[in-house]
């Protein structure tokens, strides 16, 4: 499964609001570590988050601490292109968690 592509952050946020889904914008990403940290912050990961891809998958497939459905909106598509392991982890988590979607803003 691939990640959804959207034209803009504003479009993705508006679509989420219309569908009554909580939008979480991931931006200010400079490297793999900041991508993990930004995702953890956006989704209020519990303190026991391990800060690696396995832990990211575990958190994204759980989300028991957050009510409702959620969409991660990646504002900088270059981050996803530069770190295919993160993209694969996101896609796998979305495939296994019906409460989660992930979208990448087009270049």
PDB file as gemmi writes it, atoms N, CA and C in Angstrom:
CRYST1    1.000    1.000    1.000  90.00  90.00  90.00 P 1                      
ATOM      1  N   UNK A   1       0.849  -1.186   0.000  1.00  0.00           N  
ATOM      2  CA  UNK A   1       0.000   0.000   0.000  1.00  0.00           C  
ATOM      3  C   UNK A   1       0.883   1.233   0.000  1.00  0.00           C  
ATOM      4  N   UNK A   2       0.549   2.208  -0.823  1.00  0.00           N  
ATOM      5  CA  UNK A   2       1.304   3.445  -0.839  1.00  0.00           C  
ATOM      6  C   UNK A   2       0.575   4.510  -0.031  1.00  0.00           C  
ATOM      7  N   UNK A   3       1.293   5.573   0.276  1.00  0.00           N  
ATOM      8  CA  UNK A   3       0.709   6.672   1.029  1.00  0.00           C  
ATOM      9  C   UNK A   3      -0.090   7.566   0.084  1.00  0.00           C  
ATOM     10  N   UNK A   4      -1.166   8.134   0.584  1.00  0.00           N  
ATOM     11  CA  UNK A   4      -1.997   9.026  -0.214  1.00  0.00           C  
ATOM     12  C   UNK A   4      -1.241  10.322  -0.485  1.00  0.00           C  
ATOM     13  N   UNK A   5      -1.466  10.915  -1.648  1.00  0.00           N  
ATOM     14  CA  UNK A   5      -0.860  12.192  -1.994  1.00  0.00           C  
ATOM     15  C   UNK A   5      -1.954  13.248  -2.056  1.00  0.00           C  
ATOM     16  N   UNK A   6      -1.669  14.423  -1.485  1.00  0.00           N  
ATOM     17  CA  UNK A   6      -2.611  15.538  -1.502  1.00  0.00           C  
ATOM     18  C   UNK A   6      -1.904  16.772  -2.052  1.00  0.00           C  
ATOM     19  N   UNK A   7      -2.687  17.731  -2.528  1.00  0.00           N  
ATOM     20  CA  UNK A   7      -2.124  18.918  -3.163  1.00  0.00           C  
ATOM     21  C   UNK A   7      -1.514  19.886  -2.155  1.00  0.00           C  
ATOM     22  N   UNK A   8      -2.101  19.977  -0.960  1.00  0.00           N  
ATOM     23  CA  UNK A   8      -1.605  20.948   0.011  1.00  0.00           C  
ATOM     24  C   UNK A   8      -1.981  20.527   1.426  1.00  0.00           C  
ATOM     25  N   UNK A   9      -1.264  21.098   2.385  1.00  0.00           N  
ATOM     26  CA  UNK A   9      -1.584  20.845   3.792  1.00  0.00           C  
ATOM     27  C   UNK A   9      -2.992  21.347   4.088  1.00  0.00           C  
ATOM     28  N   UNK A  10      -3.319  22.539   3.597  1.00  0.00           N  
ATOM     29  CA  UNK A  10      -4.651  23.108   3.845  1.00  0.00           C  
ATOM     30  C   UNK A  10      -5.748  22.198   3.318  1.00  0.00           C  
ATOM     31  N   UNK A  11      -5.563  21.646   2.118  1.00  0.00           N  
ATOM     32  CA  UNK A  11      -6.559  20.734   1.554  1.00  0.00           C  
ATOM     33  C   UNK A  11      -6.714  19.508   2.449  1.00  0.00           C  
ATOM     34  N   UNK A  12      -5.605  18.945   2.894  1.00  0.00           N  
ATOM     35  CA  UNK A  12      -5.659  17.744   3.722  1.00  0.00           C  
ATOM     36  C   UNK A  12      -6.331  18.019   5.070  1.00  0.00           C  
ATOM     37  N   UNK A  13      -6.003  19.150   5.684  1.00  0.00           N  
ATOM     38  CA  UNK A  13      -6.609  19.502   6.970  1.00  0.00           C  
ATOM     39  C   UNK A  13      -8.105  19.743   6.804  1.00  0.00           C  
ATOM     40  N   UNK A  14      -8.486  20.465   5.756  1.00  0.00           N  
ATOM     41  CA  UNK A  14      -9.915  20.713   5.507  1.00  0.00           C  
ATOM     42  C   UNK A  14     -10.669  19.416   5.258  1.00  0.00           C  
ATOM     43  N   UNK A  15     -10.075  18.512   4.506  1.00  0.00           N  
ATOM     44  CA  UNK A  15     -10.698  17.215   4.247  1.00  0.00           C  
ATOM     45  C   UNK A  15     -10.872  16.437   5.552  1.00  0.00           C  
ATOM     46  N   UNK A  16      -9.856  16.475   6.413  1.00  0.00           N  
ATOM     47  CA  UNK A  16      -9.942  15.782   7.702  1.00  0.00           C  
ATOM     48  C   UNK A  16     -11.069  16.362   8.555  1.00  0.00           C  
ATOM     49  N   UNK A  17     -11.141  17.667   8.612  1.00  0.00           N  
ATOM     50  CA  UNK A  17     -12.210  18.313   9.392  1.00  0.00           C  
ATOM     51  C   UNK A  17     -13.582  17.928   8.873  1.00  0.00           C  
ATOM     52  N   UNK A  18     -13.720  17.929   7.549  1.00  0.00           N  
ATOM     53  CA  UNK A  18     -15.004  17.575   6.945  1.00  0.00           C  
ATOM     54  C   UNK A  18     -15.408  16.144   7.311  1.00  0.00           C  
ATOM     55  N   UNK A  19     -14.411  15.252   7.395  1.00  0.00           N  
ATOM     56  CA  UNK A  19     -14.686  13.852   7.724  1.00  0.00           C  
ATOM     57  C   UNK A  19     -14.674  13.587   9.234  1.00  0.00           C  
ATOM     58  N   UNK A  20     -14.457  14.661  10.031  1.00  0.00           N  
ATOM     59  CA  UNK A  20     -14.401  14.547  11.489  1.00  0.00           C  
ATOM     60  C   UNK A  20     -13.266  13.621  11.946  1.00  0.00           C  
ATOM     61  N   UNK A  21     -12.119  13.798  11.292  1.00  0.00           N  
ATOM     62  CA  UNK A  21     -10.901  13.049  11.590  1.00  0.00           C  
ATOM     63  C   UNK A  21      -9.881  14.044  12.118  1.00  0.00           C  
ATOM     64  N   UNK A  22      -9.129  13.658  13.125  1.00  0.00           N  
ATOM     65  CA  UNK A  22      -8.106  14.544  13.676  1.00  0.00           C  
ATOM     66  C   UNK A  22      -6.883  14.555  12.766  1.00  0.00           C  
ATOM     67  N   UNK A  23      -6.500  15.745  12.316  1.00  0.00           N  
ATOM     68  CA  UNK A  23      -5.333  15.906  11.441  1.00  0.00           C  
ATOM     69  C   UNK A  23      -4.102  16.230  12.285  1.00  0.00           C  
ATOM     70  N   UNK A  24      -2.992  15.607  11.933  1.00  0.00           N  
ATOM     71  CA  UNK A  24      -1.712  15.847  12.593  1.00  0.00           C  
ATOM     72  C   UNK A  24      -0.695  16.173  11.504  1.00  0.00           C  
ATOM     73  N   UNK A  25      -0.239  17.416  11.462  1.00  0.00           N  
ATOM     74  CA  UNK A  25       0.702  17.842  10.433  1.00  0.00           C  
ATOM     75  C   UNK A  25       2.128  17.586  10.922  1.00  0.00           C  
ATOM     76  N   UNK A  26       2.890  16.887  10.091  1.00  0.00           N  
ATOM     77  CA  UNK A  26       4.292  16.601  10.375  1.00  0.00           C  
ATOM     78  C   UNK A  26       5.128  17.516   9.493  1.00  0.00           C  
ATOM     79  N   UNK A  27       5.849  18.433  10.125  1.00  0.00           N  
ATOM     80  CA  UNK A  27       6.733  19.315   9.370  1.00  0.00           C  
ATOM     81  C   UNK A  27       8.008  19.541  10.173  1.00  0.00           C  
ATOM     82  N   UNK A  28       8.852  20.422   9.693  1.00  0.00           N  
ATOM     83  CA  UNK A  28      10.133  20.703  10.343  1.00  0.00           C  
ATOM     84  C   UNK A  28      10.932  19.418  10.556  1.00  0.00           C  
ATOM     85  N   UNK A  29      11.019  18.641   9.489  1.00  0.00           N  
ATOM     86  CA  UNK A  29      11.732  17.365   9.517  1.00  0.00           C  
ATOM     87  C   UNK A  29      13.034  17.517   8.737  1.00  0.00           C  
ATOM     88  N   UNK A  30      14.136  17.199   9.401  1.00  0.00           N  
ATOM     89  CA  UNK A  30      15.450  17.373   8.781  1.00  0.00           C  
ATOM     90  C   UNK A  30      16.208  16.070   8.590  1.00  0.00           C  
ATOM     91  N   UNK A  31      15.847  15.077   9.364  1.00  0.00           N  
ATOM     92  CA  UNK A  31      16.518  13.791   9.285  1.00  0.00           C  
ATOM     93  C   UNK A  31      15.594  12.736   9.891  1.00  0.00           C  
ATOM     94  N   UNK A  32      16.049  11.495   9.883  1.00  0.00           N  
ATOM     95  CA  UNK A  32      15.217  10.396  10.387  1.00  0.00           C  
ATOM     96  C   UNK A  32      14.838  10.613  11.851  1.00  0.00           C  
ATOM     97  N   UNK A  33      15.799  11.068  12.654  1.00  0.00           N  
ATOM     98  CA  UNK A  33      15.524  11.292  14.082  1.00  0.00           C  
ATOM     99  C   UNK A  33      14.455  12.355  14.271  1.00  0.00           C  
ATOM    100  N   UNK A  34      14.545  13.453  13.519  1.00  0.00           N  
ATOM    101  CA  UNK A  34      13.535  14.506  13.668  1.00  0.00           C  
ATOM    102  C   UNK A  34      12.180  14.055  13.115  1.00  0.00           C  
ATOM    103  N   UNK A  35      12.191  13.182  12.114  1.00  0.00           N  
ATOM    104  CA  UNK A  35      10.928  12.640  11.596  1.00  0.00           C  
ATOM    105  C   UNK A  35      10.234  11.800  12.665  1.00  0.00           C  
ATOM    106  N   UNK A  36      10.989  10.972  13.352  1.00  0.00           N  
ATOM    107  CA  UNK A  36      10.413  10.158  14.429  1.00  0.00           C  
ATOM    108  C   UNK A  36       9.921  11.044  15.567  1.00  0.00           C  
ATOM    109  N   UNK A  37      10.727  12.037  15.930  1.00  0.00           N  
ATOM    110  CA  UNK A  37      10.350  12.938  17.027  1.00  0.00           C  
ATOM    111  C   UNK A  37       9.119  13.765  16.667  1.00  0.00           C  
ATOM    112  N   UNK A  38       9.051  14.249  15.433  1.00  0.00           N  
ATOM    113  CA  UNK A  38       7.897  15.049  15.010  1.00  0.00           C  
ATOM    114  C   UNK A  38       6.615  14.217  15.016  1.00  0.00           C  
ATOM    115  N   UNK A  39       6.720  12.978  14.590  1.00  0.00           N  
ATOM    116  CA  UNK A  39       5.556  12.090  14.601  1.00  0.00           C  
ATOM    117  C   UNK A  39       5.130  11.805  16.033  1.00  0.00           C  
ATOM    118  N   UNK A  40       6.100  11.529  16.886  1.00  0.00           N  
ATOM    119  CA  UNK A  40       5.798  11.267  18.299  1.00  0.00           C  
ATOM    120  C   UNK A  40       5.123  12.469  18.949  1.00  0.00           C  
ATOM    121  N   UNK A  41       5.611  13.652  18.657  1.00  0.00           N  
ATOM    122  CA  UNK A  41       5.020  14.862  19.236  1.00  0.00           C  
ATOM    123  C   UNK A  41       3.618  15.107  18.684  1.00  0.00           C  
ATOM    124  N   UNK A  42       3.455  14.949  17.385  1.00  0.00           N  
ATOM    125  CA  UNK A  42       2.155  15.212  16.761  1.00  0.00           C  
ATOM    126  C   UNK A  42       1.060  14.305  17.293  1.00  0.00           C  
ATOM    127  N   UNK A  43       1.421  13.059  17.595  1.00  0.00           N  
ATOM    128  CA  UNK A  43       0.431  12.090  18.072  1.00  0.00           C  
ATOM    129  C   UNK A  43       0.504  11.852  19.580  1.00  0.00           C  
ATOM    130  N   UNK A  44       1.260  12.687  20.271  1.00  0.00           N  
ATOM    131  CA  UNK A  44       1.369  12.576  21.740  1.00  0.00           C  
ATOM    132  C   UNK A  44       1.712  11.162  22.185  1.00  0.00           C  
ATOM    133  N   UNK A  45       2.747  10.585  21.544  1.00  0.00           N  
ATOM    134  CA  UNK A  45       3.149   9.227  21.915  1.00  0.00           C  
ATOM    135  C   UNK A  45       3.453   9.150  23.409  1.00  0.00           C  
ATOM    136  N   UNK A  46       3.129   8.033  24.034  1.00  0.00           N  
ATOM    137  CA  UNK A  46       3.476   7.830  25.445  1.00  0.00           C  
ATOM    138  C   UNK A  46       4.996   7.886  25.656  1.00  0.00           C  
ATOM    139  N   UNK A  47       5.391   8.139  26.880  1.00  0.00           N  
ATOM    140  CA  UNK A  47       6.811   8.268  27.217  1.00  0.00           C  
ATOM    141  C   UNK A  47       7.631   7.037  26.872  1.00  0.00           C  
ATOM    142  N   UNK A  48       7.010   5.877  26.806  1.00  0.00           N  
ATOM    143  CA  UNK A  48       7.779   4.653  26.546  1.00  0.00           C  
ATOM    144  C   UNK A  48       8.102   4.447  25.060  1.00  0.00           C  
ATOM    145  N   UNK A  49       7.750   5.419  24.184  1.00  0.00           N  
ATOM    146  CA  UNK A  49       8.096   5.315  22.765  1.00  0.00           C  
ATOM    147  C   UNK A  49       9.607   5.158  22.623  1.00  0.00           C  
ATOM    148  N   UNK A  50      10.023   4.146  21.886  1.00  0.00           N  
ATOM    149  CA  UNK A  50      11.433   3.802  21.778  1.00  0.00           C  
ATOM    150  C   UNK A  50      12.245   4.610  20.786  1.00  0.00           C  
ATOM    151  N   UNK A  51      11.613   5.418  19.953  1.00  0.00           N  
ATOM    152  CA  UNK A  51      12.353   6.271  19.047  1.00  0.00           C  
ATOM    153  C   UNK A  51      13.004   5.560  17.873  1.00  0.00           C  
ATOM    154  N   UNK A  52      12.462   4.410  17.475  1.00  0.00           N  
ATOM    155  CA  UNK A  52      12.982   3.694  16.307  1.00  0.00           C  
ATOM    156  C   UNK A  52      11.797   3.249  15.445  1.00  0.00           C  
ATOM    157  N   UNK A  53      12.093   2.660  14.291  1.00  0.00           N  
ATOM    158  CA  UNK A  53      11.015   2.302  13.361  1.00  0.00           C  
ATOM    159  C   UNK A  53      10.080   1.229  13.900  1.00  0.00           C  
ATOM    160  N   UNK A  54      10.619   0.251  14.631  1.00  0.00           N  
ATOM    161  CA  UNK A  54       9.748  -0.768  15.219  1.00  0.00           C  
ATOM    162  C   UNK A  54       8.789  -0.139  16.228  1.00  0.00           C  
ATOM    163  N   UNK A  55       9.312   0.770  17.040  1.00  0.00           N  
ATOM    164  CA  UNK A  55       8.472   1.450  18.027  1.00  0.00           C  
ATOM    165  C   UNK A  55       7.457   2.361  17.335  1.00  0.00           C  
ATOM    166  N   UNK A  56       7.869   3.006  16.232  1.00  0.00           N  
ATOM    167  CA  UNK A  56       6.935   3.834  15.468  1.00  0.00           C  
ATOM    168  C   UNK A  56       5.764   2.996  14.979  1.00  0.00           C  
ATOM    169  N   UNK A  57       6.059   1.849  14.402  1.00  0.00           N  
ATOM    170  CA  UNK A  57       5.003   0.955  13.930  1.00  0.00           C  
ATOM    171  C   UNK A  57       4.081   0.557  15.086  1.00  0.00           C  
ATOM    172  N   UNK A  58       4.668   0.175  16.204  1.00  0.00           N  
ATOM    173  CA  UNK A  58       3.864  -0.232  17.357  1.00  0.00           C  
ATOM    174  C   UNK A  58       2.925   0.877  17.818  1.00  0.00           C  
ATOM    175  N   UNK A  59       3.438   2.098  17.889  1.00  0.00           N  
ATOM    176  CA  UNK A  59       2.613   3.224  18.329  1.00  0.00           C  
ATOM    177  C   UNK A  59       1.505   3.515  17.314  1.00  0.00           C  
ATOM    178  N   UNK A  60       1.852   3.520  16.023  1.00  0.00           N  
ATOM    179  CA  UNK A  60       0.864   3.850  14.993  1.00  0.00           C  
ATOM    180  C   UNK A  60      -0.222   2.797  14.852  1.00  0.00           C  
ATOM    181  N   UNK A  61       0.085   1.571  15.170  1.00  0.00           N  
ATOM    182  CA  UNK A  61      -0.944   0.533  15.079  1.00  0.00           C  
ATOM    183  C   UNK A  61      -1.757   0.414  16.363  1.00  0.00           C  
ATOM    184  N   UNK A  62      -1.366   1.136  17.407  1.00  0.00           N  
ATOM    185  CA  UNK A  62      -2.082   1.113  18.678  1.00  0.00           C  
ATOM    186  C   UNK A  62      -3.001   2.337  18.792  1.00  0.00           C  
ATOM    187  N   UNK A  63      -2.433   3.489  19.049  1.00  0.00           N  
ATOM    188  CA  UNK A  63      -3.163   4.748  19.229  1.00  0.00           C  
ATOM    189  C   UNK A  63      -4.280   4.672  20.267  1.00  0.00           C  
ATOM    190  N   UNK A  64      -4.182   3.750  21.218  1.00  0.00           N  
ATOM    191  CA  UNK A  64      -5.233   3.584  22.221  1.00  0.00           C  
ATOM    192  C   UNK A  64      -5.380   4.810  23.124  1.00  0.00           C  
ATOM    193  N   UNK A  65      -4.386   5.639  23.232  1.00  0.00           N  
ATOM    194  CA  UNK A  65      -4.427   6.834  24.076  1.00  0.00           C  
ATOM    195  C   UNK A  65      -5.130   8.010  23.384  1.00  0.00           C  
ATOM    196  N   UNK A  66      -5.454   7.850  22.089  1.00  0.00           N  
ATOM    197  CA  UNK A  66      -6.120   8.912  21.335  1.00  0.00           C  
ATOM    198  C   UNK A  66      -7.491   8.425  20.858  1.00  0.00           C  
ATOM    199  N   UNK A  67      -8.540   9.189  21.143  1.00  0.00           N  
ATOM    200  CA  UNK A  67      -9.865   8.797  20.645  1.00  0.00           C  
ATOM    201  C   UNK A  67     -10.019   9.123  19.164  1.00  0.00           C  
ATOM    202  N   UNK A  68     -10.879   8.418  18.504  1.00  0.00           N  
ATOM    203  CA  UNK A  68     -11.258   8.737  17.140  1.00  0.00           C  
ATOM    204  C   UNK A  68     -10.267   8.297  16.080  1.00  0.00           C  
ATOM    205  N   UNK A  69     -10.494   8.810  14.873  1.00  0.00           N  
ATOM    206  CA  UNK A  69      -9.660   8.494  13.718  1.00  0.00           C  
ATOM    207  C   UNK A  69      -8.677   9.627  13.468  1.00  0.00           C  
ATOM    208  N   UNK A  70      -7.566   9.291  12.811  1.00  0.00           N  
ATOM    209  CA  UNK A  70      -6.468  10.239  12.657  1.00  0.00           C  
ATOM    210  C   UNK A  70      -5.857  10.155  11.270  1.00  0.00           C  
ATOM    211  N   UNK A  71      -5.332  11.302  10.817  1.00  0.00           N  
ATOM    212  CA  UNK A  71      -4.578  11.342   9.573  1.00  0.00           C  
ATOM    213  C   UNK A  71      -3.271  12.088   9.840  1.00  0.00           C  
ATOM    214  N   UNK A  72      -2.170  11.479   9.429  1.00  0.00           N  
ATOM    215  CA  UNK A  72      -0.867  12.125   9.472  1.00  0.00           C  
ATOM    216  C   UNK A  72      -0.655  12.813   8.135  1.00  0.00           C  
ATOM    217  N   UNK A  73      -0.336  14.082   8.170  1.00  0.00           N  
ATOM    218  CA  UNK A  73      -0.122  14.853   6.949  1.00  0.00           C  
ATOM    219  C   UNK A  73       1.350  15.267   6.920  1.00  0.00           C  
ATOM    220  N   UNK A  74       2.106  14.670   5.994  1.00  0.00           N  
ATOM    221  CA  UNK A  74       3.534  14.978   5.855  1.00  0.00           C  
ATOM    222  C   UNK A  74       3.675  16.190   4.952  1.00  0.00           C  
ATOM    223  N   UNK A  75       4.062  17.325   5.548  1.00  0.00           N  
ATOM    224  CA  UNK A  75       4.151  18.582   4.816  1.00  0.00           C  
ATOM    225  C   UNK A  75       5.365  18.657   3.900  1.00  0.00           C  
ATOM    226  N   UNK A  76       6.368  17.849   4.139  1.00  0.00           N  
ATOM    227  CA  UNK A  76       7.592  17.874   3.334  1.00  0.00           C  
ATOM    228  C   UNK A  76       7.801  16.506   2.695  1.00  0.00           C  
ATOM    229  N   UNK A  77       7.360  16.348   1.457  1.00  0.00           N  
ATOM    230  CA  UNK A  77       7.450  15.037   0.813  1.00  0.00           C  
ATOM    231  C   UNK A  77       8.876  14.535   0.654  1.00  0.00           C  
ATOM    232  N   UNK A  78       9.845  15.442   0.639  1.00  0.00           N  
ATOM    233  CA  UNK A  78      11.239  15.019   0.497  1.00  0.00           C  
ATOM    234  C   UNK A  78      11.649  14.098   1.636  1.00  0.00           C  
ATOM    235  N   UNK A  79      11.110  14.324   2.816  1.00  0.00           N  
ATOM    236  CA  UNK A  79      11.436  13.470   3.963  1.00  0.00           C  
ATOM    237  C   UNK A  79      11.025  12.029   3.695  1.00  0.00           C  
ATOM    238  N   UNK A  80       9.851  11.845   3.125  1.00  0.00           N  
ATOM    239  CA  UNK A  80       9.371  10.497   2.808  1.00  0.00           C  
ATOM    240  C   UNK A  80      10.219   9.882   1.699  1.00  0.00           C  
ATOM    241  N   UNK A  81      10.585  10.691   0.720  1.00  0.00           N  
ATOM    242  CA  UNK A  81      11.404  10.179  -0.383  1.00  0.00           C  
ATOM    243  C   UNK A  81      12.810   9.836   0.076  1.00  0.00           C  
ATOM    244  N   UNK A  82      13.357  10.618   1.005  1.00  0.00           N  
ATOM    245  CA  UNK A  82      14.724  10.397   1.476  1.00  0.00           C  
ATOM    246  C   UNK A  82      14.840   9.204   2.415  1.00  0.00           C  
ATOM    247  N   UNK A  83      13.784   8.884   3.130  1.00  0.00           N  
ATOM    248  CA  UNK A  83      13.823   7.803   4.112  1.00  0.00           C  
ATOM    249  C   UNK A  83      12.736   6.783   3.800  1.00  0.00           C  
ATOM    250  N   UNK A  84      12.981   5.922   2.816  1.00  0.00           N  
ATOM    251  CA  UNK A  84      11.954   4.956   2.412  1.00  0.00           C  
ATOM    252  C   UNK A  84      11.536   4.010   3.538  1.00  0.00           C  
ATOM    253  N   UNK A  85      12.401   3.797   4.513  1.00  0.00           N  
ATOM    254  CA  UNK A  85      12.017   2.924   5.638  1.00  0.00           C  
ATOM    255  C   UNK A  85      10.895   3.553   6.451  1.00  0.00           C  
ATOM    256  N   UNK A  86      10.916   4.873   6.591  1.00  0.00           N  
ATOM    257  CA  UNK A  86       9.820   5.548   7.298  1.00  0.00           C  
ATOM    258  C   UNK A  86       8.538   5.438   6.479  1.00  0.00           C  
ATOM    259  N   UNK A  87       8.634   5.658   5.182  1.00  0.00           N  
ATOM    260  CA  UNK A  87       7.454   5.535   4.317  1.00  0.00           C  
ATOM    261  C   UNK A  87       6.881   4.130   4.388  1.00  0.00           C  
ATOM    262  N   UNK A  88       7.734   3.126   4.366  1.00  0.00           N  
ATOM    263  CA  UNK A  88       7.265   1.737   4.436  1.00  0.00           C  
ATOM    264  C   UNK A  88       6.610   1.456   5.782  1.00  0.00           C  
ATOM    265  N   UNK A  89       7.192   1.976   6.847  1.00  0.00           N  
ATOM    266  CA  UNK A  89       6.620   1.785   8.186  1.00  0.00           C  
ATOM    267  C   UNK A  89       5.251   2.447   8.272  1.00  0.00           C  
ATOM    268  N   UNK A  90       5.138   3.674   7.767  1.00  0.00           N  
ATOM    269  CA  UNK A  90       3.842   4.365   7.756  1.00  0.00           C  
ATOM    270  C   UNK A  90       2.807   3.588   6.956  1.00  0.00           C  
ATOM    271  N   UNK A  91       3.193   3.149   5.769  1.00  0.00           N  
ATOM    272  CA  UNK A  91       2.257   2.406   4.918  1.00  0.00           C  
ATOM    273  C   UNK A  91       1.809   1.110   5.588  1.00  0.00           C  
ATOM    274  N   UNK A  92       2.739   0.400   6.220  1.00  0.00           N  
ATOM    275  CA  UNK A  92       2.379  -0.841   6.929  1.00  0.00           C  
ATOM    276  C   UNK A  92       1.430  -0.552   8.087  1.00  0.00           C  
ATOM    277  N   UNK A  93       1.712   0.514   8.837  1.00  0.00           N  
ATOM    278  CA  UNK A  93       0.862   0.851   9.982  1.00  0.00           C  
ATOM    279  C   UNK A  93      -0.539   1.232   9.524  1.00  0.00           C  
ATOM    280  N   UNK A  94      -0.623   2.013   8.444  1.00  0.00           N  
ATOM    281  CA  UNK A  94      -1.931   2.403   7.908  1.00  0.00           C  
ATOM    282  C   UNK A  94      -2.712   1.169   7.450  1.00  0.00           C  
ATOM    283  N   UNK A  95      -2.018   0.223   6.854  1.00  0.00           N  
ATOM    284  CA  UNK A  95      -2.675  -0.999   6.392  1.00  0.00           C  
ATOM    285  C   UNK A  95      -3.224  -1.825   7.554  1.00  0.00           C  
ATOM    286  N   UNK A  96      -2.626  -1.687   8.739  1.00  0.00           N  
ATOM    287  CA  UNK A  96      -3.035  -2.496   9.885  1.00  0.00           C  
ATOM    288  C   UNK A  96      -3.862  -1.741  10.922  1.00  0.00           C  
ATOM    289  N   UNK A  97      -4.055  -0.445  10.720  1.00  0.00           N  
ATOM    290  CA  UNK A  97      -4.840   0.322  11.678  1.00  0.00           C  
ATOM    291  C   UNK A  97      -5.921   1.093  10.920  1.00  0.00           C  
ATOM    292  N   UNK A  98      -7.155   0.639  10.990  1.00  0.00           N  
ATOM    293  CA  UNK A  98      -8.235   1.306  10.261  1.00  0.00           C  
ATOM    294  C   UNK A  98      -8.539   2.713  10.776  1.00  0.00           C  
ATOM    295  N   UNK A  99      -7.999   3.080  11.925  1.00  0.00           N  
ATOM    296  CA  UNK A  99      -8.220   4.425  12.489  1.00  0.00           C  
ATOM    297  C   UNK A  99      -7.185   5.435  12.001  1.00  0.00           C  
ATOM    298  N   UNK A 100      -6.248   5.003  11.161  1.00  0.00           N  
ATOM    299  CA  UNK A 100      -5.136   5.863  10.758  1.00  0.00           C  
ATOM    300  C   UNK A 100      -5.011   5.940   9.245  1.00  0.00           C  
ATOM    301  N   UNK A 101      -4.767   7.169   8.756  1.00  0.00           N  
ATOM    302  CA  UNK A 101      -4.403   7.397   7.361  1.00  0.00           C  
ATOM    303  C   UNK A 101      -3.129   8.232   7.364  1.00  0.00           C  
ATOM    304  N   UNK A 102      -2.397   8.178   6.270  1.00  0.00           N  
ATOM    305  CA  UNK A 102      -1.216   9.020   6.117  1.00  0.00           C  
ATOM    306  C   UNK A 102      -1.233   9.624   4.731  1.00  0.00           C  
ATOM    307  N   UNK A 103      -0.960  10.916   4.673  1.00  0.00           N  
ATOM    308  CA  UNK A 103      -0.965  11.640   3.416  1.00  0.00           C  
ATOM    309  C   UNK A 103       0.340  12.419   3.275  1.00  0.00           C  
ATOM    310  N   UNK A 104       0.803  12.532   2.043  1.00  0.00           N  
ATOM    311  CA  UNK A 104       2.014  13.277   1.742  1.00  0.00           C  
ATOM    312  C   UNK A 104       1.648  14.405   0.786  1.00  0.00           C  
ATOM    313  N   UNK A 105       2.083  15.614   1.105  1.00  0.00           N  
ATOM    314  CA  UNK A 105       1.828  16.751   0.244  1.00  0.00           C  
ATOM    315  C   UNK A 105       2.714  16.632  -0.997  1.00  0.00           C  
ATOM    316  N   UNK A 106       2.158  16.917  -2.158  1.00  0.00           N  
ATOM    317  CA  UNK A 106       2.908  16.842  -3.410  1.00  0.00           C  
ATOM    318  C   UNK A 106       4.030  17.856  -3.435  1.00  0.00           C  
ATOM    319  N   UNK A 107       5.073  17.541  -4.204  1.00  0.00           N  
ATOM    320  CA  UNK A 107       6.167  18.504  -4.405  1.00  0.00           C  
ATOM    321  C   UNK A 107       5.678  19.723  -5.116  1.00  0.00           C  
TER     322      UNK A 107                                                      
END                                                                             
